[in-house]
């Protein structure tokens, strides 16, 4: 292997290790977020509140779009991602109310 190829392999390995750490952070962060949304769902169910809050959801989407622009992340991707999370949260909240 040439010196350039060896350096490229080392850089590739560094990037992959960073990606693996970030994936772990994402998973644990999502788990923590869902713990909180489950608590919100139980609170809503106990007090007969609706499982979704469209006004808050819209504010959250707008906030995420701003954050994604600041982070140089595709805002459409960020919006789709948050919409997926919101739909899962609402699904959990609806299950808690049954």
Number of C-alpha atoms within 10 A of each C-alpha: 7 7 8 9 10 11 12 12 13 12 12 12 12 12 12 12 12 12 12 12 11 12 12 12 12 12 11 12 12 13 12 12 13 16 12 12 18 17 12 15 25 19 14 18 18 11 10 10 14 13 20 17 10 9 8 10 15 12 11 16 19 14 12 17 20 15 14 17 12 10 10 9 13 11 19 11 12 18 18 12 13 17 16 11 15 17 13 14 20 18 14 17 24 16 13 16 16 6
